[in-house]
Amino acid sequence: MTTDLKIEPIVKQLTVPRDARAAFDYFTADIDKWWPKRSHSLGGDETKSITMETKVGGRLFETNQDGTETIWGKVVEFEPGKVLNFTWHIGRPEEQSTNVKVTFDDAADGTSTVTLTHYNWDALGDEGPKAREGYNNGWVIVFGERFATYAKSGKAFDD
């Protein structure tokens, strides 16, 4: 039986040595260059690419070596250099979507603060707390390590 949970969002923040517009482009258009495909996709070693269609209504999806596409979510807010918000239902029905909102704020020194907020865990019902815990750890690797490293170096990972 589902309870009224009201699960707290996950919030991760980092500073990158790029202005907000560049950081936004690195996160969106370059997602395939930094996303850890082997460890953080449904296809694992079979995952060929991760794509975000850079517009409201655009899909976020993985493509496997055989050309099969699996939808992870859909872009619901897209303001280059400012904010990105997308639904997230990887491996779940679309009705069980959580949301990931990423904001980009310029600093006076030419860096930017990037804040990722993953919320709407209640959409998963009783599974929400466990899913939140798993993603809280996952975003440390995906956002805190992989995106942060790519945003600093501009060098793509080979997986």
Backbone bond lengths (Angstrom), bond angles and torsions (degrees), N, CA, C in turn:
res aa  C-N    CA-C-N  psi(-1)  N-CA   C-N-CA  omega(-1)  CA-C   N-CA-C  phi
1 M - - - 1.452 - - 1.519 109.58 -
2 T 1.315 117.14 131.73 1.463 121.82 -178.75 1.526 109.99 -78.51
3 T 1.327 114.51 135.36 1.459 120.27 177.88 1.518 109.74 -106.27
4 D 1.320 117.20 167.90 1.467 121.63 177.01 1.521 107.43 -82.53
5 L 1.315 117.54 94.23 1.457 122.66 -167.86 1.526 114.99 -87.18
6 K 1.314 118.46 -46.12 1.473 124.52 -174.69 1.533 110.53 48.40
7 I 1.304 114.76 70.09 1.466 122.54 -175.20 1.524 110.15 -81.72
8 E 1.313 115.81 133.60 1.464 122.40 -179.01 1.534 110.96 -63.33
9 P 1.329 117.15 143.96 1.468 119.84 176.61 1.526 111.52 -70.49
10 I 1.309 114.58 160.61 1.468 121.87 169.39 1.521 106.06 -89.89
11 V 1.318 117.36 133.45 1.464 121.26 176.60 1.519 108.10 -129.27
12 K 1.326 115.99 124.21 1.466 123.33 176.67 1.522 107.13 -126.16
13 Q 1.319 116.34 140.21 1.466 119.66 -178.22 1.518 109.74 -139.65
14 L 1.331 115.26 143.90 1.457 120.03 175.79 1.518 109.90 -150.58
15 T 1.309 114.86 161.37 1.466 121.69 176.33 1.510 107.44 -110.44
16 V 1.335 116.09 132.86 1.467 120.78 -179.87 1.527 109.64 -122.01
17 P 1.331 117.23 151.18 1.469 121.56 -177.16 1.527 113.11 -82.39
18 R 1.300 116.33 48.44 1.471 124.00 179.42 1.516 107.31 -141.40
19 D 1.324 116.72 154.32 1.456 117.64 172.88 1.529 108.91 -72.01
20 A 1.325 115.99 167.31 1.462 121.07 -173.50 1.523 112.45 -59.67
21 R 1.324 118.24 -38.62 1.466 120.14 -178.97 1.526 111.05 -65.73
22 A 1.335 116.73 -43.58 1.466 119.63 178.26 1.528 110.60 -64.94
23 A 1.317 117.39 -43.28 1.462 120.77 179.11 1.530 110.38 -61.04
24 F 1.324 116.92 -40.63 1.462 122.15 177.52 1.531 110.43 -59.93
25 D 1.319 116.03 -47.51 1.470 120.15 179.55 1.525 111.51 -63.98
26 Y 1.326 116.87 -39.40 1.461 120.57 177.12 1.527 110.10 -60.94
27 F 1.326 116.40 -41.32 1.464 119.86 -178.26 1.524 111.55 -70.01
28 T 1.305 118.12 -41.70 1.472 122.07 -172.12 1.530 113.04 -90.78
29 A 1.313 116.54 -70.64 1.464 121.18 -174.78 1.527 112.18 -64.78
30 D 1.332 116.77 -28.86 1.469 121.01 -176.60 1.528 113.38 -101.53
31 I 1.317 118.75 15.88 1.460 121.09 -174.32 1.530 112.71 -54.21
32 D 1.317 117.80 -34.53 1.468 120.28 179.79 1.522 112.36 -67.37
33 K 1.313 117.73 -21.73 1.463 121.08 -178.15 1.522 113.14 -79.35
34 W 1.330 117.14 -20.95 1.464 118.46 -176.60 1.527 114.51 -123.31
35 W 1.325 118.94 -18.47 1.467 120.06 -177.56 1.532 110.05 -66.02
36 P 1.336 119.05 132.83 1.473 121.23 179.41 1.536 111.03 -77.05
37 K 1.318 115.64 87.73 1.466 121.65 -172.51 1.528 113.46 -62.17
38 R 1.317 117.35 -42.97 1.468 119.36 -176.49 1.523 112.29 -63.45
39 S 1.313 116.78 -41.83 1.464 120.32 -173.61 1.527 114.46 -97.10
40 H 1.335 118.79 -19.59 1.466 120.86 -173.42 1.527 111.97 -131.15
41 S 1.324 114.96 52.09 1.465 121.97 174.66 1.520 107.02 -147.10
42 L 1.310 116.71 167.49 1.463 119.43 177.44 1.527 111.20 -76.40
43 G 1.333 117.10 -32.63 1.456 120.87 -176.13 1.512 115.59 -84.78
44 G 1.325 117.70 -12.80 1.464 120.67 179.99 1.518 111.49 57.53
45 D 1.321 116.48 -126.01 1.473 121.60 -178.59 1.522 113.03 -62.99
46 E 1.327 117.35 -20.65 1.466 121.44 179.84 1.530 112.73 -83.10
47 T 1.334 117.51 -7.25 1.461 120.35 -177.85 1.525 109.64 -75.30
48 K 1.317 115.23 121.73 1.462 122.01 -179.63 1.525 111.32 -88.50
49 S 1.355 116.76 -41.98 1.464 119.00 -176.45 1.522 111.17 -156.84
50 I 1.347 113.59 159.97 1.450 123.00 172.84 1.530 105.63 -119.75
51 T 1.322 117.00 131.35 1.463 120.98 -176.24 1.518 110.46 -129.88
52 M 1.334 114.99 136.81 1.454 120.79 169.19 1.516 106.90 -119.45
53 E 1.325 115.86 119.79 1.459 120.47 174.86 1.528 106.98 -77.18
54 T 1.320 115.68 117.07 1.464 122.52 -167.12 1.522 113.21 -84.62
55 K 1.345 114.00 72.56 1.468 121.86 177.88 1.527 107.62 -169.79
56 V 1.322 116.60 158.60 1.460 120.13 173.86 1.525 107.61 -61.18
57 G 1.308 115.75 132.11 1.462 121.31 -176.11 1.512 113.16 90.96
58 G 1.340 117.09 -9.83 1.459 120.83 179.87 1.520 111.68 -67.68
59 R 1.306 115.21 151.00 1.463 121.22 -179.66 1.523 111.09 -89.28
60 L 1.320 115.36 150.09 1.457 123.11 166.57 1.518 104.51 -113.12
61 F 1.341 116.65 121.06 1.456 118.44 -173.45 1.520 112.13 -153.46
62 E 1.322 114.42 160.87 1.460 121.00 173.68 1.516 108.19 -108.13
63 T 1.323 115.35 148.44 1.461 121.92 175.54 1.522 107.02 -120.69
64 N 1.333 116.06 128.46 1.458 120.69 178.57 1.524 110.84 -87.48
65 Q 1.308 115.95 170.40 1.469 122.41 -178.92 1.528 111.97 -55.72
66 D 1.329 117.23 -32.64 1.469 120.62 -178.75 1.531 113.20 -85.11
67 G 1.343 117.47 3.58 1.454 121.54 178.59 1.525 114.63 92.63
68 T 1.321 118.03 -6.21 1.462 122.05 178.49 1.527 109.73 -65.84
69 E 1.327 115.80 132.68 1.458 121.29 177.93 1.517 110.06 -108.02
70 T 1.322 116.21 139.01 1.459 122.33 175.64 1.515 107.84 -124.55
71 I 1.325 115.65 120.97 1.463 121.46 -178.80 1.528 109.61 -76.34
72 W 1.327 115.89 132.53 1.463 122.02 175.80 1.518 111.05 -100.81
73 G 1.333 116.61 -29.86 1.457 120.14 -177.08 1.509 111.11 177.23
74 K 1.348 114.44 -171.12 1.459 120.86 -176.95 1.529 109.06 -139.94
75 V 1.326 115.80 140.73 1.462 121.84 178.88 1.527 108.96 -73.25
76 V 1.341 116.19 125.47 1.463 120.38 -180.00 1.529 112.63 -113.15
77 E 1.323 117.07 -14.66 1.467 121.68 175.99 1.521 107.19 -148.51
78 F 1.339 115.73 132.80 1.462 120.20 -174.38 1.521 109.25 -148.61
79 E 1.326 115.90 99.37 1.460 122.37 177.16 1.528 107.52 -124.75
80 P 1.339 117.42 96.28 1.459 120.52 -175.26 1.532 113.41 -49.01
81 G 1.329 113.42 130.51 1.457 121.32 179.65 1.510 113.98 80.68
82 K 1.338 117.26 -1.03 1.463 119.94 -176.68 1.521 113.82 -127.93
83 V 1.329 116.16 -62.62 1.465 118.85 -174.32 1.530 112.38 -148.72
84 L 1.316 114.08 142.86 1.461 123.58 174.45 1.522 105.81 -131.43
85 N 1.312 116.97 133.47 1.459 120.69 175.70 1.517 106.61 -137.91
86 F 1.329 115.99 130.39 1.459 119.42 179.10 1.518 110.37 -140.17
87 T 1.335 114.63 151.61 1.458 119.79 173.59 1.521 107.27 -75.69
88 W 1.319 115.46 158.02 1.462 121.23 -176.90 1.523 108.27 -141.04
89 H 1.326 116.10 112.58 1.468 119.56 179.53 1.517 111.14 -141.16
90 I 1.319 116.93 34.37 1.459 121.65 -179.01 1.536 110.65 -54.00
91 G 1.322 115.38 121.93 1.455 121.43 179.16 1.524 114.62 74.95
92 R 1.326 117.14 10.08 1.466 121.91 -179.15 1.525 109.13 -133.42
93 P 1.338 117.06 163.18 1.466 119.69 173.33 1.533 110.57 -64.91
94 E 1.311 116.94 150.13 1.463 121.69 -178.51 1.530 112.39 -56.73
95 E 1.331 116.92 -30.39 1.463 120.51 -179.95 1.530 111.86 -64.53
96 Q 1.313 117.25 -17.51 1.463 122.01 179.79 1.528 111.31 -102.12
97 S 1.305 116.42 34.12 1.467 120.69 -178.99 1.520 111.79 -74.23
98 T 1.321 114.62 136.70 1.453 121.52 163.92 1.528 104.75 -97.47
99 N 1.330 117.58 -177.61 1.461 121.01 178.65 1.520 109.80 -128.48
100 V 1.315 114.95 146.57 1.458 122.21 173.44 1.520 107.04 -123.06
101 K 1.327 115.76 119.20 1.464 121.83 177.79 1.519 107.82 -114.17
102 V 1.327 115.75 129.70 1.453 121.13 179.35 1.521 107.87 -123.23
103 T 1.326 116.57 124.30 1.460 121.15 178.40 1.521 109.65 -112.01
104 F 1.317 114.91 151.08 1.463 123.09 -175.25 1.530 107.91 -129.67
105 D 1.335 116.64 119.47 1.461 121.24 -176.53 1.518 110.30 -126.18
106 D 1.341 115.85 123.50 1.464 120.57 177.83 1.518 111.62 -69.25
107 A 1.320 115.43 145.21 1.461 122.20 171.48 1.526 107.71 -111.58
108 A 1.318 116.96 159.89 1.467 122.01 -176.78 1.526 113.03 -62.86
109 D 1.322 117.17 -24.62 1.464 120.47 -176.23 1.531 114.04 -88.45
110 G 1.338 117.36 8.80 1.468 120.54 178.57 1.518 114.06 91.62
111 T 1.330 117.10 -5.32 1.456 120.45 175.07 1.531 108.63 -89.05
112 S 1.298 116.40 178.48 1.464 120.24 173.51 1.516 109.81 -142.98
113 T 1.305 114.16 152.30 1.456 121.82 175.17 1.516 107.07 -99.27
114 V 1.320 115.39 128.02 1.457 121.66 179.54 1.533 106.76 -115.16
115 T 1.318 115.57 124.43 1.460 121.22 -178.49 1.515 109.60 -119.82
116 L 1.322 116.08 124.49 1.456 122.77 178.19 1.527 107.92 -107.55
117 T 1.320 115.90 126.13 1.461 121.96 177.37 1.525 108.16 -124.08
118 H 1.328 115.91 117.48 1.467 121.50 179.24 1.527 106.13 -107.26
119 Y 1.338 116.43 118.65 1.466 120.73 -170.99 1.532 111.78 -140.28
120 N 1.311 114.77 -176.68 1.460 124.61 -178.31 1.530 111.72 72.07
121 W 1.327 115.93 38.24 1.468 122.01 179.37 1.520 111.94 -64.57
122 D 1.323 117.47 -23.29 1.454 120.60 -179.96 1.528 112.30 -62.52
123 A 1.327 117.22 -21.26 1.470 121.11 177.64 1.529 111.52 -61.72
124 L 1.333 116.64 -18.29 1.460 120.98 -179.23 1.525 112.35 -95.31
125 G 1.331 117.07 2.77 1.455 120.34 179.05 1.519 111.67 61.09
126 D 1.326 115.81 -137.33 1.464 120.94 -176.90 1.527 113.26 -65.03
127 E 1.333 117.65 -18.05 1.461 121.17 177.85 1.533 112.59 -80.11
128 G 1.337 116.61 -11.62 1.455 121.68 -175.79 1.512 115.61 -54.58
129 P 1.360 119.45 -50.52 1.466 119.39 -177.97 1.530 113.39 -59.91
130 K 1.325 117.38 -42.48 1.470 120.41 -179.94 1.528 110.53 -67.53
131 A 1.336 116.57 -42.56 1.472 119.85 178.54 1.525 110.12 -62.45
132 R 1.328 117.02 -42.81 1.459 120.72 179.27 1.526 110.99 -59.01
133 E 1.323 116.46 -43.77 1.464 120.76 179.42 1.533 111.31 -60.21
134 G 1.322 116.02 -44.72 1.462 119.74 179.01 1.516 112.50 -63.48
135 Y 1.328 116.72 -43.74 1.461 119.93 179.50 1.519 112.41 -70.87
136 N 1.318 117.24 -30.89 1.457 119.60 176.63 1.528 109.84 -58.50
137 N 1.326 116.32 -41.40 1.465 120.85 176.25 1.527 111.45 -73.43
138 G 1.316 116.96 -39.97 1.466 121.15 -178.82 1.519 113.07 -62.73
139 W 1.329 117.47 -40.49 1.468 119.90 -179.46 1.525 112.11 -66.96
140 V 1.333 117.58 -23.43 1.470 119.98 174.94 1.528 109.31 -59.61
141 I 1.326 116.05 -43.42 1.473 120.63 179.81 1.527 110.83 -76.93
142 V 1.322 116.77 -53.41 1.464 121.03 -172.66 1.533 111.45 -65.67
143 F 1.310 117.44 -49.55 1.468 121.86 -176.41 1.527 111.64 -91.38
144 G 1.316 116.05 -52.94 1.458 120.90 -173.56 1.512 114.77 -68.90
145 E 1.320 116.91 -28.98 1.472 120.34 179.23 1.527 111.79 -106.34
146 R 1.330 116.98 -59.97 1.463 119.24 -172.26 1.524 113.13 -69.38
147 F 1.346 117.69 -52.90 1.459 118.40 179.01 1.524 110.37 -62.78
148 A 1.315 117.69 -43.65 1.471 121.14 -179.05 1.527 111.10 -58.69
149 T 1.310 117.07 -44.18 1.468 121.02 179.88 1.525 110.98 -64.92
150 Y 1.334 116.87 -45.05 1.459 120.09 179.71 1.527 110.93 -64.54
151 A 1.330 117.19 -42.07 1.467 120.60 -179.57 1.526 111.45 -63.81
152 K 1.317 117.10 -29.80 1.471 120.67 178.85 1.522 111.84 -80.08
153 S 1.329 116.53 -43.20 1.466 120.20 -171.86 1.519 114.27 -97.53
154 G 1.330 117.37 -30.25 1.460 121.16 -174.49 1.519 112.80 73.78
155 K 1.347 116.66 8.38 1.470 120.88 -179.67 1.518 110.04 -98.65
156 A 1.324 115.59 126.40 1.454 121.92 -178.77 1.529 111.21 -69.48
157 F 1.302 115.92 149.20 1.471 121.79 172.34 1.515 107.60 -83.57
158 D 1.314 117.45 156.60 1.469 120.56 -176.15 1.515 114.12 -97.14
159 D 1.303 118.31 14.63 1.467 120.32 176.52 1.501 107.56 -116.52
